[in-house]
């Protein structure tokens, strides 16, 4: 499995976004930064093969108001080859995953 993955979040507000926190299974994993799209690199090497996980983003504006993204449920399935491919099932559809260290990702 690729050790690093990039998460891309689009968050908008009538004023501006202060920060976006990324959670995995309701635990903090990283902050997303940038504008207008926030990016985060996530070290995913500790995820268990064959388990479902839930990823979500929590955006907070400059006034302290926050909003959660819909949960993204995905399955990790590693196939060990020289290319370290990974297969993920993500729900809801329309979310994309991009490995940063050469893994191959397929949606089922």
Buried (B, 14 or more C-beta within 10 A) or exposed (E): BBBEBBBBBEBEBEEEBBBBBBBBEEEEBBEBEEEEEBEBEBEBEEBEEEEEBEBBBBBBBEEEEEEEBEBBBBBBBBBEEEEBBBBBEBBEEEBEBEBEEEBEBEEE
